[in-house]
Amino acid sequence: MTQIILNSAIAILIAAASLATATAVLRSEDRAMQKVPVRVKARRHPKG
């Protein structure tokens, strides 16, 4: 009986950790999708 309770507790902890990781990944993707302004240097045409 004790082993069943321990296994259940471990399963719940693993599920909670997986859910927390998935939530963190989804939140970081939202930040990564924001556009960041980038300056591009003008290209000089070679003399020819």
C-alpha positions as CSV (number, residue, x, y, z in Angstrom):
1,M,0.0,0.0,0.0
2,T,2.8,2.4,0.9
3,Q,4.5,1.7,-2.4
4,I,1.4,2.6,-4.4
5,I,1.2,5.9,-2.6
6,L,4.8,6.7,-3.2
7,N,4.5,5.8,-6.9
8,S,1.5,8.0,-7.2
9,A,3.2,10.9,-5.6
10,I,6.2,10.5,-7.9
11,A,3.9,10.3,-11.0
12,I,2.2,13.5,-9.8
13,L,5.5,15.3,-9.3
14,I,6.7,14.2,-12.8
15,A,3.5,15.4,-14.4
16,A,3.7,18.8,-12.6
17,A,7.3,19.2,-13.7
18,S,6.4,18.4,-17.3
19,L,3.5,20.9,-17.2
20,A,5.8,23.6,-15.8
21,T,8.4,23.0,-18.4
22,A,5.8,23.1,-21.2
23,T,4.4,26.4,-19.9
24,A,7.8,27.9,-19.7
25,V,8.6,26.9,-23.3
26,L,5.3,28.4,-24.6
27,R,6.0,31.7,-22.8
28,S,9.5,31.9,-24.2
29,E,8.3,31.3,-27.7
30,D,6.0,34.3,-27.4
31,R,9.0,36.5,-26.5
32,A,11.1,35.1,-29.3
33,M,8.4,35.8,-31.9
34,Q,8.6,39.6,-31.3
35,K,10.3,41.5,-34.2
36,V,13.4,43.3,-33.3
37,P,14.5,46.2,-35.5
38,V,17.9,45.6,-37.2
39,R,20.0,48.2,-39.0
40,V,21.4,47.1,-42.3
41,K,24.4,48.8,-43.8
42,A,24.0,50.1,-47.3
43,R,25.9,48.1,-49.9
44,R,28.4,50.0,-52.0
45,H,28.5,49.1,-55.7
46,P,32.0,48.0,-56.8
47,K,33.7,50.2,-59.4
48,G,33.7,48.6,-62.7
